[in-house]
Every structure is written in structure tokens, then in C-alpha cells.
Amino acid sequence: MNNTLTRRTLMGAAVTASIFAAGAVSAQETFKVGAINPYSGPLALYGNEVTRGYELAADAINENGGVLGKTVEIVKGNATNPQEGISAVEQLATRDNVDVLIGTYLSSVAGAASETALNYNKLYWDTNALASVLTERGLPNFVRSGPYSVSFAQVSVDLILDSLAGKLGKAPSDLKVWIEHEESVYGSSIAEYQKEQLEEAGVQVLGVGAHSYKSIDLTDSVLRAKDAEPDIWLQTGYVPDSNLLLRTAENQRFDPPVKVFVGTGDTNETLEALGEEGVEGLLVVSYPRPDVSEEFGPGSDAYLEAYRAKFDQDPVAPQSMAAFVGMKIMAETVNEAGNADPAAVAEALPKMEKPEGTYETGFGVDFNDNKQNVRAHPTVIQWQGGNQVTVFPEVAAQGSQMLGIGN
Amino acid sequence: MLSFLNIVIVGLLLGGIYGLVSMGLNLIFGVIRIVNFSQGELVMLGMYGAYLSWFFLGLDPYLSSIIVVPLLFLLGVVLQRFILQPLQNEPFMQIFATFGLLMFFQNLVLAITGGTGYSVRSAASSAVITMGEINVSLPRLIVLIAVIVVALGLNWFVTHTMPGKAVRAVTQDRRSARLMGINVELAFMLTFGAGAALAGLAGVMLAPIYTLSPQIGGNFILAAFAVVVLGGLGSVWGAFFGGFIIGLVEAFAGYYFDPALKHAIWFLIFIIVLIVRPGGLFGIAGAEEMGLREQD
């Protein structure tokens, strides 16, 4: 018994010493970025996609001298839920001794992980989480460079008021909208904002329907919307419910003049489910895609080429380009601050101001008091002949037109 | 009136889905007295089976049942023989084992697919039968027909064939059945196989309707448990009518009240039935206790 304990203790000490030694050496040579995302579980596809954006950004940053003169290295931290997010941050902050943390595909993970990061006084730079509460907390180490739920809701409202009303030949007060959303805080918060903004502009919101994204049947939701006869059917949800809604609408012959989906509906998962005809004309508010014009997102073409060269395929989802841009802004801010200390970075944020159209996604930089970048907006695609074509805002659209709407 | 009729049809079609998924679960529970938590995952495997048959062999998902259903039957036999049979005298351990199978199948498919949602389209996927204002989706109608055929077939099997009668004998009293020369273990293997095959059939029939994900089985199974308890534990017609009751309640509650409340409403009914008639509407009184009783 004594022998075993002694051997274990020795082995433990040796392992600990080697980890610390490795940490000390690499910390001198590299700038370590801990990437918190789901790399297992049902959302692994998207977690990996976001981190591909960081990897591409690391390549670009290293080509230009790195961060604080050091080579950027990405260390992955797997987190499929808040509890794993906490463990991942603890590991990355102690075992891997990362300089900053970046993430996150999941808002719930971002919330817990960033609070844990604060205990270690590490900067938590978010590029992809959407919940508005994350920046509203005013956490001293939390910065968000990408769009958030309000930006998605706002762009869907802008699309309706600035573009669709005109194409349908209606004044906002004659326009009838049905808002549908999945029932968690993600869908509800976006739907609430849409309703408020649309009603303020005089649009008739005929009804707001909520459903679970795990629903086996959504015929009731579709029939309620169909009975209301809206001009625009506005839905916020995840992939399974969005696909089922589209299928059910097809079966129930519900074909409103315009269908606008927020957040999902722009990937091959929806194209495969509905077929080319089934998605034709559908508008989706989503992260900017590499097909945006060079005027809107300078460097977007080069980004697509770099992605194809490194991963030998087209981007799986548009989230990676927002992650790519977010990490670049992080590197620039840390360089400006002179170190990665959250307080120093927060102080440097106001100096980073850049106009919209600076980065590949069309983002600019303007951090508000809650350290939310308010110059990061989603764009809108339309399915045309089986392809996702950016159609809104006009400057991003490269001259592409919305098809099949109004005249 | 028209919308009322439409909702009745929507509810019946949905009831068909619930009934089909519940049929295998109820068969396994009724005969072997195991609450099979992995039944939803067997449905999920059936769905992916339809996808693979379409992807590699170009088979229409409905035709793939000739491959998927026998394979799931074999899988069920193997699971019963090598995992559940050794735990035969430990009912709690059997429940944990089925839970382990749930995690295993889910994570196995997850590891292979990487979480991408797949879809399989049949020639019938978009077909709709329109009668005035009422639209009936063909894939859902096929599910409804399937559940009627399965319920009639299963009922005929247990009442008119010798193996069916043996299964009923085992259900009623294992010890006496064994004394009459019935091979109880074989009956269990065939029953679990049949339950898994029914899950496979449900998976194949449902594949053209949904986007496939490793977790999709879980979406069905919660409702299936409610159907089985409501309709009657171990009763073929219990699962059949239980499915329609839940389907109709869901359709009416969703359309006339609020889609966000529909699950709360049928769970309320489920709890009331559990309190008032624990054996279910069509079940034998006391059936719910059998799983924990000494059987051999």
C-alpha cells in the first residue's frame, strides 16, 4: 500500500513538473489562445467550424508578426454545456497557461466560461455567442466583437421596412407579419424585439407563435399562421424546427409572399431536407458569407480561397468568417494594449474605432460601454437555384437581386 | 367546421406517428417487462438505415424497410441474448442496461456523422392529397396506414398463431409457460427482436418527414412513454388508441390554445390517467406492477 502511494505521488509530481516546465517554455515563445467551443456532441460541427475561423486568423496574424511579437497558438477547450465550459477554462488557464480565451458557439457556455475566466483574470473575447445578456452583465473581462441577438432582430426588421415593404408595394401600415419562434430565450428575445420594432413602425403584427425546436409536429403552428394570411412569415429557430416548419408549410399549401428565417435555414442541411424547389426564394438573416461584395467586406474573396486551401472544402457554415474577423480584432486590440490583461484591453477598446466595411464580414469596430461591438451586423441571403446569394444590404449584394418577391 | 375537420385529420396523422413508435416499446414491456429506454435510439437507427440504403443503394426510403427491418430484428435478438438475458433476474439492472444502450447508440451515430443533420427524400416526400381546404401529406398518411396494418397484424399474431399464443402464455405466467414446454428465453429473444424491428419500421416510415440527428429518438420516446402508459401497458390496442388520443389532444391544444402549451396539456392528461387508472385505459389492472414482481 505504502509503495503504491509513493509511486503514485512520485509520478504525479513528475507529471506536474513536466507540465509546468512545458508551460513555462512555450509561454515565452507563443501567445496561447484558448478556444472554447463544442468539439463533441450534436453541435460539434459548428464548434469546429468556428475554430476553423480562429485557425485561419492565427495563420494570417502569424504572417504579420503575431501578437506582441509572439507566434499565436490555438489550444482547444471542449465545452458542450456550461459545466464543461467552467472545467475547460480552468484547464486552459492553469494547465495550458493560455494568454486569452476566445469562443463561443453556445451562449450558455460563454456565460459560465467567461465568469470563470475572470477568476483567473483572463480576457474572454467572444466572436459568436448571440445572447444579449452576455455583454449587458458588464463583466470586466468580457468583450464581444461579433453581432448579437439584437443585431439579428434589427437586420430582419430593416429588411422588412427598407426593402420588402417597397418590393411588395405596401406602406408599413398595410404590411402584415406573422412572427414565429422557438420557445427558448434565444428565439423569444429576438421575437420580442422584432414585434416591438415592427409595431413601432406601424406594421401589423398578426400574431406571435412559439414552439419547441424538438417538436414532432408543427402543423398547428403553420395553420395558425396560414389562417392569419400574412404578407411575411418571420421565423427564428434552429435547424430541426426550421426544416420541419418549411416542410409542413409545403404540405399545408401555406405559401406566403415572403418567408424570412433568422439564424438558420442557410446551410446544406436545409437544402437537403427541402430540395432546391422547397427552399427557392427563402430569405435568411445570418452571418455574412464570403460571397459579399469586396466593397462591403474587403478581403472576403481571399478568405474563401484561404479556407479552401487549408480545409479542402467550402465553409460548412458562415460562422467561421465572423470568428476569423473577431480574432483579428482581438489581436489588434491586444497589440494596441501592449498586453492581454483585461483592464489594459478594455482601456484600448475605444482607440480601435474603425468604420463599417473594414473587415471581410463588413464589420467595423465601435465598442459601447458594455464592450459590445455595435458595428457588426448580419446580412441576408436568398436561396436562388440551390445557391445562397447575399441580397441585403444592397452594398453587400454585389448587384444580386431578390427574386420572386413582388414585382 | 372546416378547420375543425382539418385539425381532426392532423391529430389522427400525428397519432399514427405516436402509435407506430409506441408499438414496439409496448410489445417489449408487455412480454419481457422491460422498460426499454433505448427504443427511441432503435427508431433513430431505422432512420439512418433508410438514409444509408438511399445513399449507397439508391433505394427509396420506404423500400429500404426490406433491409432495415430484418437487420433491426437481428440487432434486437442479439441485444436480448447477450445483454439483457444475463441480467434476467435483476430488473433494475436491465433498465440501466437499456439506458446504457441509449447512450451508446446515440454517441456512436454522433461520432460517425459529426452532428450534421441528414435528410432523405422519397418520391412521396412532397406529395399532398388535397380535398378542398384539407391537405393530407402522403408520408404521414403512409405512417397512418402502417400503424393500422401493424396493429391488426400483431393482434392476429398473438391470437391466432402458436408462437403468438406462446408469447401470450409467457406474458401471463413465465413459470407455468416453462412447465408447458415453452422456451421462455427464445420467446423473449423473438419478442425483443420484433420490438426492435417495429422500431426500425417506424424509423424508415418517419425518415422522409424529419431531419435526422442522433438525438431525434429522444423527441419521440417521451411521447411514446406517455402513449404506452395512457393506452395501457402491454396492450397492442393500448398503444394504437393511446397514440390517437395524444395526437388529437396535441393537435387541438396546439391549434385552439397555444402551441407552446400543447405538451403541458397532454402531460396533464397523462398524469391524471396515471392516478385514476394506473394500468392505462386499455391495460389490465395491476400490469404496471408486474415488472418489479418476482417472475421466475
Interface residues (C-beta under 8 A of the other chain):
Chain A: S40 G41 P42 L43 A44 L45 Y46 N48 E183 G209 A210 H211 S212 K214 S215 I216 D217 L218 T219 D220 S221 L223 R224 D227 V239 P240 N243 L244 R247 T248 E250 N251 Q252 R253 E269 E272 A273 G275 G278
Chain B: S3 N6 I7 V10 L14 I17 Y18 L110 G114 G115 T116 G117 Y118 S119 R121 S125 S126 V128 T130 N135 S137 R140 I209 Y210 T211 S213 P214 Q215 I216 G218 N219 F220 A223 E250 A251 G254 Y255 D258 P259 A260 K262 H263
